[in-house]
Amino acid sequence: MATMCHSGMLVLAVLAFIGFAQADLQMNFYAKSCPNAEKIVVDYVNKHIPSAPSLAAALLRMHFHDCFVRGCDASVLLNFTAESGSATEKTANPNLTLRGFDFIDRVKSLLEAECPSIVSCADIVALVARDSIVATGGPTWKVPTGRRDGSISSAQEALKNIPRPTFNLTQLESNFSSKGLDVKDLVLLSGAHTVGIAHCPSFSDRLYNFTGHGDEDPSLDSEYAANLKARKCRTPTDNTTIVEMDPGSSKIFDLSYYRLLLKRRGLFHSDAALTTSSTTTEYINELLSGSLNFFSEFASSMEKMGRIEVKTGSDGEIRKKCAFVNS
């Protein structure tokens, strides 16, 4: 009985701790410490994103890549330093094509001028991602704040944790599950590919060497593959040509991505993987039929992703400059 009582007290203590940690992440976290924080962010976004709409997808991708490595702690922003002792996430292959670091830095400068050492870089990344998508006509979602910045950034951890465009469905499900995300979240967050661009090396094996024998991926629509080879990726190693992930609709946050999946025109192997199970295919059909509302469901999954392994309270720090830990 004593053992059971002790175990019960331990469970309650753990639950209380979890509740406290989640409570630290809250809407309008900066209402008293920096009342204009979120307005400064959205005003800057609304001033600059309309003239550079492709950056919205890049900033959303940055948020995703940040959260999948050590949680949403802005570790993806850290530069290599001698003190770090190793290459940071920025230098990992999945992050070499990330854009928007200077955008985050400019927002941070405005916030530091308004209220020094108050607003975390992690919260800036989360807010900018949401506000940028909204500025281009996409969905909005709640962004509770109170995240703190991490001080560790590892290229190896980025390679290990960021899902690859070559992943099959089993690998994707395992990867997302490790972050507390389910199959529905996988389908919905993949919908972010309705905006943005890619580079040929991330999918050229599907065109030129799928099984290592100079063949084409049979799951890729042959007409689409021929068009990509003739007009976009004329060589497997072309790293300069930009390819729309959602051709003809890459600047509009809509359902076109899912329609293309069912036509076998998903660009990445990981896109095509979403049509390889009845569960994921059913989610796609529900989105296309309207029985699941894409905007609201995407918003729910983004809110869930934005809470992955967040640092709150006294954990982490508030960086003065997003690319460097405080000295």
URMO-V586056 format. One record per residue. RES is the residue in one small letter. D_CENTER is the distance of its C-alpha to the mean C-alpha in whole Angstrom. Layout:
res & d_center
RES & D_CENTER
RES & D_CENTER
This chain:
res & d_center
m & 47
a & 46
t & 44
m & 42
c & 42
h & 41
s & 38
g & 38
m & 37
l & 35
v & 33
l & 33
a & 32
v & 29
l & 28
a & 29
f & 27
i & 24
g & 25
f & 25
a & 22
q & 20
a & 23
d & 22
l & 19
q & 20
m & 20
n & 22
f & 22
y & 23
a & 26
k & 29
s & 28
c & 26
p & 27
n & 26
a & 22
e & 20
k & 23
i & 22
v & 19
v & 19
d & 22
y & 21
v & 18
n & 20
k & 23
h & 21
i & 18
p & 21
s & 22
a & 19
p & 17
s & 15
l & 13
a & 12
a & 9
a & 9
l & 8
l & 6
r & 4
m & 6
h & 4
f & 1
h & 5
d & 7
c & 7
f & 8
v & 10
r & 13
g & 11
c & 10
d & 13
a & 12
s & 13
v & 11
l & 13
l & 17
n & 19
f & 22
t & 25
a & 28
e & 27
s & 24
g & 26
s & 23
a & 21
t & 18
e & 14
k & 14
t & 17
a & 15
n & 16
p & 12
n & 11
l & 15
t & 13
l & 11
r & 13
g & 13
f & 14
d & 18
f & 16
i & 15
d & 18
r & 20
v & 19
k & 20
s & 23
l & 24
l & 23
e & 25
a & 28
e & 28
c & 27
p & 27
s & 25
i & 24
v & 20
s & 18
c & 15
a & 13
d & 14
i & 14
v & 10
a & 9
l & 12
v & 12
a & 9
r & 11
d & 14
s & 13
i & 12
v & 15
a & 17
t & 17
g & 18
g & 15
p & 15
t & 15
w & 14
k & 15
v & 14
p & 16
t & 17
g & 19
r & 16
r & 18
d & 17
g & 17
s & 20
i & 19
s & 17
s & 17
a & 17
q & 18
e & 16
a & 13
l & 15
k & 15
n & 12
i & 9
p & 10
r & 13
p & 13
t & 17
f & 16
n & 19
l & 18
t & 20
q & 17
l & 14
e & 16
s & 17
n & 13
f & 12
s & 15
s & 15
k & 12
g & 14
l & 13
d & 15
v & 16
k & 16
d & 12
l & 11
v & 13
l & 12
l & 8
s & 10
g & 11
a & 9
h & 11
t & 13
v & 13
g & 12
i & 14
a & 15
h & 17
c & 20
p & 20
s & 17
f & 19
s & 22
d & 24
r & 24
l & 26
y & 28
n & 28
f & 27
t & 29
g & 30
h & 33
g & 32
d & 31
e & 29
d & 26
p & 29
s & 26
l & 25
d & 27
s & 30
e & 30
y & 27
a & 27
a & 30
n & 29
l & 26
k & 28
a & 31
r & 29
k & 26
c & 25
r & 29
t & 28
p & 26
t & 25
d & 25
n & 22
t & 23
t & 23
i & 20
v & 19
e & 18
m & 15
d & 17
p & 21
g & 23
s & 20
s & 17
k & 17
i & 18
f & 15
d & 18
l & 19
s & 20
y & 17
y & 18
r & 22
l & 21
l & 20
l & 23
k & 25
r & 24
r & 22
g & 18
l & 18
f & 16
h & 18
s & 15
d & 15
a & 19
a & 18
l & 18
t & 21
t & 23
s & 23
s & 25
t & 23
t & 20
t & 22
e & 23
y & 20
i & 20
n & 23
e & 23
l & 20
l & 23
s & 26
g & 24
s & 25
l & 22
n & 20
f & 17
f & 16
s & 17
e & 16
f & 12
a & 13
s & 14
s & 11
m & 9
e & 11
k & 12
m & 8
g & 9
r & 12
i & 11
e & 14
v & 14
k & 17
t & 20
g & 24
s & 25
d & 22
g & 21
e & 22
i & 21
r & 21
k & 23
k & 22
c & 18
a & 19
f & 21
v & 22
n & 25
s & 28
